[in-house]
Amino acid sequence: MKGDRYIRQTSLKDFGPEKQKMLLKAKVLVVGAGGLGIPVLQYLKAMGVGELGLVEQDVIELSNLQRQVIYGEADVGKSKLETAAAKLREMNSETTVQTHDTFLTRSNALEILSGYDLIVDASDNFATRYLINDACVILDKPFVSGAIHGFEGQVSVFNYQEGPTYRCLFPSPPQPGSIQDCNVHGVLGVIPGIIGTLQAMEVVKVITKLTGILKGKLMIYNGIDQSIRHISFPTVKANKTRKNLEPRYEAEFCGHVPSIGVDQLHKELRENPENTFLVDVRNREEFNLNGLEEAVHIPLEALKSAFADIPQDKTVYFICQSGKRSLVAARYLMESRNGDSVFSVEGGIEAWERQFGILG
């Protein structure tokens, strides 16, 4: 370690240089770079966790800035993964950041999680939480869970030293739509910052083997009266054994986004234009540079307020520069319309130009 970067920690009684070395050797994966993931990543990076992994494929929206404080106005429309990773690397050059440019799925979860000592669930949907839990049970890895709702949040540590799993507390996912997420219900900006910071604390405790880890305990924080309460829950042995990941995570709970290639889009535009509605969700500068003439321009950050302008009697295709923002856009519309004919264009304008030539 260079200089006195960590001296406020290493001089702390009951922590010291030995526990700092434990942080430096640790590999921690954070799933999600949103309201919860950002404080986890910032504090773990600053405190000297040796390797941070980040799983994310979303893009930054204006509405994110109220709580995802690593991003600024100039970052709207950019990749969360690339933006967060760049800013984290600036914070501390002595440790590393590994990026996984994907959403966590059944097909990649075991491979990605296997490279880390500890997993942090900073996701915003039940499908990912159950997927992380089940993958951690198979791989025998602990994970720190956080969730927020309105003015409240909760934190726990699952699958740690023979302790309970997430399914021991919540055996089955809720029915889709039965619990509103923060996009619908709302969340006070500071709440994910508080809960994410508490998650970071649990990560540090697990890595350095400090006492008081929230194993078999759910901590519930209420921001209105600043109260904290703990609920204890037991291990259910049946939930500690799992051999395979189930095929239902994305299909049943995630709202899997169907995609098409540029060849198929080209065919639809040529043969079925009256039933095709193409939306370019890039920013104005990108669209003016090389937008398809058949496309309507609605930037991603304005999409939700423009749903009424998207016809319900046509098949809707979303396109962006590389296929990332269009996935997010398609997912938003699918959630709003309960799975109408909505598709993301794989590879975006970049794939179109490779196949059919440069636009503009």
Salt bridges, closest charged atoms under 4 A:
GLU18 OE2 - LYS21 NZ 3.73
ASP58 OD2 - ARG331 NH2 3.91
ASP75 OD1 - LYS78 NZ 3.62
ASP75 OD2 - LYS87 NZ 2.64
GLU82 OE2 - LYS324 NZ 3.51
GLU94 OE2 - ARG5 NE 3.40
ASP101 OD2 - LYS324 NZ 2.61
ASP134 OD2 - ARG167 NH2 2.83
ASP134 OD1 - ARG242 NE 3.35
GLU202 OE2 - LYS205 NZ 2.63
GLU246 OE2 - ARG242 NH1 2.87
GLU246 OE1 - ARG248 NE 2.34
GLU252 OE2 - ARG248 NH1 3.99
GLU271 OE2 - ARG270 NH2 3.52
ASP280 OD2 - ARG282 NH2 2.95
GLU286 OE1 - ARG325 NH1 2.92
